Amino acid sequence: MKILIACYSWKGHTRTVAQALAKKLGASLVDIEPQGSTSPVSGGIKALLGLKGNIRSVGPDTKDFDHLVIATPVWSHNIPPYTRQYLSELSNSPGKKFSVLIEMGGSGAERVTAIIRKMMEAKGMEFVASAVTLEKEVDANQFDTKLTEFAEKIQS
């Protein structure tokens, strides 16, 4: 099974977890990168309002992959605008499987997972699993057990 992990990370926590997961799964990893200057305030407002943000092209075509993992933080109890833009641009996704990896400081994972599920299922994708890590776990390097369990669900 060919797995693609699409990751948006602002402070690096989400990227750290996504890199570790990619290693466990032998997956490809692409970064979702904002285009132009960004600020946490404007990004947070866009997230709160459910808006998209401009991103550099990361090749969102999933035709060469069987499973997509979306790795994203939670902003304002919502999807960051850059993750939302990436998800809206996905192509060749019907019939593919997807999973969601949330990294956050506090709360909002259930809501963000539900929003992503709705968006991806509307594209004809099939949900497999989700996992949540906290910033303090990443800072302490104490997220391996969660990732191992998540990787097993993806591979089963």
C-alpha positions in Angstrom: 0.0 0.0 0.0 1.3 3.4 -1.0 0.7 6.1 1.7 1.0 9.9 1.4 1.1 12.1 4.4 0.1 15.7 3.7 1.3 17.9 6.6 0.7 21.5 7.6 2.7 22.6 10.6 3.2 26.1 11.9 5.5 25.6 14.9 7.0 22.3 13.9 5.1 20.0 16.3 2.8 18.5 13.6 5.8 18.0 11.3 7.7 16.2 14.0 4.8 13.8 14.5 4.2 13.4 10.7 7.9 12.6 10.1 7.8 9.9 12.7 4.6 8.4 11.3 6.1 8.5 7.7 9.1 6.5 9.0 6.9 3.9 10.7 4.7 3.5 7.6 7.4 3.9 4.9 5.1 6.7 3.6 5.8 9.8 1.4 5.5 13.1 3.2 4.6 16.4 1.6 4.4 19.8 3.3 1.5 22.1 2.9 3.1 25.5 2.7 1.5 28.9 2.9 2.1 31.2 -0.1 3.3 34.6 0.9 3.5 36.1 4.4 1.3 34.7 7.2 0.6 35.7 10.7 -1.0 33.6 13.5 -3.6 36.3 14.0 -4.9 36.4 10.4 -4.6 32.6 10.1 -6.5 32.1 13.3 -9.3 34.4 12.1 -9.5 32.6 8.8 -9.6 29.3 10.6 -12.4 30.5 12.9 -14.4 31.6 9.9 -13.7 28.4 7.9 -11.8 30.2 5.2 -9.0 29.0 3.0 -5.5 30.3 2.6 -3.2 30.5 -0.4 -0.7 27.6 -0.5 2.2 26.7 -2.7 1.4 23.8 -5.0 2.3 20.5 -3.3 0.8 18.2 -5.9 -2.5 17.3 -4.2 -3.3 14.6 -6.9 -3.6 11.3 -5.0 -3.6 9.1 -8.1 -0.3 7.4 -7.2 -1.4 6.7 -3.6 -3.8 4.3 -1.9 -4.1 6.1 1.5 -3.9 9.7 2.5 -3.0 10.9 6.0 -3.9 14.5 6.7 -1.6 15.8 9.5 -2.8 19.2 10.8 -2.9 21.3 14.0 -6.0 22.8 15.4 -6.5 26.5 15.1 -9.4 28.3 16.7 -11.2 24.9 17.1 -11.0 24.6 13.3 -8.9 23.5 10.4 -6.0 25.9 9.5 -6.8 27.8 6.3 -3.8 26.2 4.5 -5.0 22.6 5.3 -8.5 23.5 4.2 -7.1 24.8 0.9 -5.1 21.6 0.3 -8.2 19.5 1.1 -10.3 21.5 -1.3 -7.8 21.0 -4.1 -7.5 17.2 -3.8 -8.1 15.3 -7.0 -8.3 11.6 -8.1 -9.5 10.7 -4.6 -12.7 8.7 -5.0 -12.3 5.2 -3.6 -9.1 6.1 -1.7 -8.7 5.7 2.0 -7.8 8.5 4.4 -6.9 9.0 8.0 -6.5 12.1 10.2 -3.6 13.0 12.5 -4.3 16.0 14.8 -1.6 17.7 16.8 -2.8 20.4 19.2 -2.1 22.3 22.3 -5.5 22.1 23.9 -8.8 21.1 22.4 -10.8 20.8 19.2 -9.6 17.5 17.7 -13.0 15.9 17.5 -14.5 18.9 15.7 -11.6 19.1 13.3 -11.6 15.4 12.6 -15.4 15.6 11.9 -15.0 18.5 9.5 -12.2 16.7 7.6 -14.2 13.5 7.4 -17.1 15.4 5.9 -14.9 17.0 3.3 -13.1 13.9 2.3 -16.2 11.6 2.4 -17.9 14.1 0.0 -15.0 13.4 -2.4 -15.7 9.7 -2.2 -12.9 8.8 0.2 -13.2 6.2 3.0 -12.3 7.1 6.6 -10.0 4.6 8.3 -8.6 6.1 11.6 -7.7 9.2 13.5 -5.1 10.0 16.2 -4.4 13.0 18.4 -1.1 14.1 19.9 -0.6 17.1 22.2 2.2 19.6 22.0 3.4 18.7 25.5 3.7 15.0 24.4 5.7 16.1 21.3 8.0 18.4 23.4 8.6 15.5 25.8 9.0 13.0 22.9 6.2 10.9 24.4 4.0 10.1 21.4 5.5 6.9 20.0 2.8 4.6 21.5 0.0 6.6 20.0 1.7 6.6 16.6 2.4 2.9 16.7 -1.3 2.2 17.4 -2.4 4.7 14.6 0.1 3.1 12.1 -1.3 -0.4 12.9 -4.9 0.8 12.2 -3.7 2.4 8.9 -1.9 -0.8 7.8 -4.7 -3.3 8.7 
